[in-house]
Amino acid sequence: MGVKRVIRKAAKLVLSSSPEKHVTVTVAQVAAGSLLSGRRVVVTGGGRGLGLAMAERFASEGASVCISGRSEEVLKGSCAKIGSAASYVVADVREVERAGWFLDECAQRLGGEADSLVANAGVSLHEGRFSNVTPEGFDAQFDTNVRGAYFLVQEFLRRRLRMAEPSGNVLVVTSETGEQAYDTPYGMTKAAMDSFVRAASRRVYRATDGALRVNAVAPGVTLSDMTAEYADASDGNLYRDCASGRLFLPEEVAEVALFLLSDASKCVSGEVIHTNAGNHIKAFWDGADDE
Ligand SMILES: NC(=O)c1ccc[n+]([C@@H]2O[C@H](COP(=O)([O-])OP(=O)(O)OC[C@H]3O[C@@H](n4cnc5c(N)ncnc54)[C@H](OP(=O)(O)O)[C@@H]3O)[C@@H](O)[C@H]2O)c1
C-alpha cells in the first residue's frame, strides 16, 4: 500500500472514529441450464404474453414457478405447457389487501416461500388521443400497474426482510413508455414504477449486503395480446417504423429477465433495463435517415 493511501486511511479512521468497513463478493459463475436451480419464482400475469415466456424460461433454468392471473382456464393451460415445475394461483393483483394471502398460496405450491417476484401483470387501454382518457380508464391502469404491483412488492420485501438472512429478487415489468410521451396515462404508470424500483432498491440492497435486489425490465413494443391490435408480425417481419426499427419478442424479454434474476447480475440493482434496443433514446436526426 502506498504512503498516500496509508495516510488517507488513517485520516479517515480518525475522522470517522470507526474502522473501515470491508465488503467482499464472490463472483458467480453460472452454468447454462441451471441458472435458477432450486429457486422459487412468482410471476404475476404469467398465463400469457411476456409473463408466460418468462415463466417458461425460468423453469428451463431449474426454477419452480408459480404463475398468477384472473383466468383459471388460461393458467391451467399455461402450466401444462411449462411442465411439472409450474403451478398457479388465481388472483387479481388489484386486491391489494390479499397480497399476503396470495404469497402464502404461492409458497404452498412452490414448497416454500418464493425467493423472487416478477411483478408483470399489467393493462394498457391504448386510448390514443389524450382527450379520450376517462377517469375510469385512468384508475383501471393505475390500480393494476401501480397500486397492485406496489403493494405486492411491498409485502414480498417485508417477508424477505423478516428472514434471518434475507435474499432474493424483485423484477418489475415496466415499459419504454415510462420515458416517452406517446401513451398516457399508461406511460405514467410505468414511470411511477421505475421510480419505485429505484426507491425500493435503495432501501433493501445495502441493508441485506446486496442479497436482495430490485430491478425493472422496460420492454419496447413486444408481440403479445396487449399489442395485437397494432403490432402484427404474422409473416415473420418484425419491422416497425420507430427509432430501433423493429418489434420485439416475449422470448427476448425473458432472456434479460433471466439474467436479472440470476446471480450473474449480482452487481445490478435499482436499474431499469430497456429491452427495446434504444428506442427510447432520442437523437437530433430523428425523422431523417439514420447514418
Ligand atoms: N407487450 C408489450 O409491448 C409491452 C411493452 C412494455 C411493457 N409491457 C408490460 O408487460 C407486462 C405483460 O404484458 P403483455 O404484453 O404480456 O400483456 P398481455 O398479453 O395482455 O398479458 C397481461 C397479463 O397480465 C395479467 N393481468 C392483467 N390484469 C391483471 C390483474 N388485475 N390481476 C392479475 N393479473 C392480471 C393477464 O392475465 P388475466 O387477464 O388472465 O388476468 C395477463 O396474464 C405488462 O405489465 C405490460 O404493461 C408490455
The ligand as an SDF file (V2000), in Angstrom:
LIG
                    3D

 48 52  0  0  0  0  0  0  0  0999 V2000
  -46.3970   -6.1790  -24.9670 N   0  0  0  0  0  0  0  0  0  0  0  0
  -45.7420   -5.0410  -24.9400 C   0  0  0  0  0  0  0  0  0  0  0  0
  -45.4530   -4.4090  -25.9800 O   0  0  0  0  0  0  0  0  0  0  0  0
  -45.3050   -4.4660  -23.6210 C   0  0  0  0  0  0  0  0  0  0  0  0
  -44.4020   -3.3950  -23.6550 C   0  0  0  0  0  0  0  0  0  0  0  0
  -43.9730   -2.8300  -22.4660 C   0  0  0  0  0  0  0  0  0  0  0  0
  -44.4230   -3.3380  -21.2800 C   0  0  0  0  0  0  0  0  0  0  0  0
  -45.3190   -4.3690  -21.2480 N   0  0  0  0  0  0  0  0  0  0  0  0
  -45.7610   -4.8460  -19.9470 C   0  0  0  0  0  0  0  0  0  0  0  0
  -45.5170   -6.2170  -19.8580 O   0  0  0  0  0  0  0  0  0  0  0  0
  -46.4430   -6.8160  -18.9580 C   0  0  0  0  0  0  0  0  0  0  0  0
  -47.0870   -8.0100  -19.6450 C   0  0  0  0  0  0  0  0  0  0  0  0
  -47.7750   -7.5400  -20.7980 O   0  0  0  0  0  0  0  0  0  0  0  0
  -48.1480   -8.4770  -22.0300 P   0  0  0  0  0  0  0  0  0  0  0  0
  -47.7230   -7.7640  -23.2490 O   0  0  0  0  0  0  0  0  0  0  0  0
  -47.6870   -9.8600  -21.8030 O   0  0  0  0  0  0  0  0  0  0  0  0
  -49.7280   -8.3440  -21.9510 O   0  0  0  0  0  0  0  0  0  0  0  0
  -50.8760   -9.4380  -22.0270 P   0  0  0  0  0  0  0  0  0  0  0  0
  -50.5580  -10.4720  -23.0230 O   0  0  0  0  0  0  0  0  0  0  0  0
  -52.1260   -8.6360  -22.1550 O   0  0  0  0  0  0  0  0  0  0  0  0
  -50.8040  -10.1090  -20.5890 O   0  0  0  0  0  0  0  0  0  0  0  0
  -51.1300   -9.4090  -19.4240 C   0  0  0  0  0  0  0  0  0  0  0  0
  -51.0830  -10.3620  -18.2610 C   0  0  0  0  0  0  0  0  0  0  0  0
  -51.4060   -9.6320  -17.0770 O   0  0  0  0  0  0  0  0  0  0  0  0
  -52.4620  -10.3260  -16.4020 C   0  0  0  0  0  0  0  0  0  0  0  0
  -53.3050   -9.3780  -15.6870 N   0  0  0  0  0  0  0  0  0  0  0  0
  -53.8900   -8.2620  -16.1480 C   0  0  0  0  0  0  0  0  0  0  0  0
  -54.6030   -7.6750  -15.1920 N   0  0  0  0  0  0  0  0  0  0  0  0
  -54.4720   -8.4470  -14.0920 C   0  0  0  0  0  0  0  0  0  0  0  0
  -54.9790   -8.3850  -12.7750 C   0  0  0  0  0  0  0  0  0  0  0  0
  -55.7770   -7.3880  -12.3810 N   0  0  0  0  0  0  0  0  0  0  0  0
  -54.6310   -9.3410  -11.8940 N   0  0  0  0  0  0  0  0  0  0  0  0
  -53.8260  -10.3650  -12.2800 C   0  0  0  0  0  0  0  0  0  0  0  0
  -53.3160  -10.4830  -13.5000 N   0  0  0  0  0  0  0  0  0  0  0  0
  -53.6460   -9.5400  -14.4020 C   0  0  0  0  0  0  0  0  0  0  0  0
  -53.2220  -11.0440  -17.5040 C   0  0  0  0  0  0  0  0  0  0  0  0
  -53.9300  -12.1500  -17.0010 O   0  0  0  0  0  0  0  0  0  0  0  0
  -55.5320  -12.2090  -16.9230 P   0  0  0  0  0  0  0  0  0  0  0  0
  -56.0840  -11.2210  -17.8970 O   0  0  0  0  0  0  0  0  0  0  0  0
  -55.8670  -13.6160  -17.2360 O   0  0  0  0  0  0  0  0  0  0  0  0
  -55.8450  -11.8410  -15.5050 O   0  0  0  0  0  0  0  0  0  0  0  0
  -52.0910  -11.4820  -18.4070 C   0  0  0  0  0  0  0  0  0  0  0  0
  -51.5190  -12.6790  -17.9480 O   0  0  0  0  0  0  0  0  0  0  0  0
  -47.4200   -5.7030  -18.5750 C   0  0  0  0  0  0  0  0  0  0  0  0
  -47.0640   -5.1380  -17.3500 O   0  0  0  0  0  0  0  0  0  0  0  0
  -47.2350   -4.6900  -19.6750 C   0  0  0  0  0  0  0  0  0  0  0  0
  -47.5990   -3.3930  -19.2730 O   0  0  0  0  0  0  0  0  0  0  0  0
  -45.7630   -4.9460  -22.4000 C   0  0  0  0  0  0  0  0  0  0  0  0
  1  2  1  0
  2  3  2  0
  2  4  1  0
  4  5  1  0
  4 48  2  0
  5  6  2  0
  6  7  1  0
  7  8  2  0
  8  9  1  0
  8 48  1  0
  9 10  1  0
  9 46  1  0
 10 11  1  0
 11 12  1  0
 11 44  1  0
 12 13  1  0
 13 14  1  0
 14 15  2  0
 14 16  1  0
 14 17  1  0
 17 18  1  0
 18 19  2  0
 18 20  1  0
 18 21  1  0
 21 22  1  0
 22 23  1  0
 23 24  1  0
 23 42  1  0
 24 25  1  0
 25 26  1  0
 25 36  1  0
 26 27  1  0
 26 35  1  0
 27 28  2  0
 28 29  1  0
 29 30  1  0
 29 35  2  0
 30 31  1  0
 30 32  2  0
 32 33  1  0
 33 34  2  0
 34 35  1  0
 36 37  1  0
 36 42  1  0
 37 38  1  0
 38 39  2  0
 38 40  1  0
 38 41  1  0
 42 43  1  0
 44 45  1  0
 44 46  1  0
 46 47  1  0
M  CHG  2   8   1  16  -1
M  END
$$$$
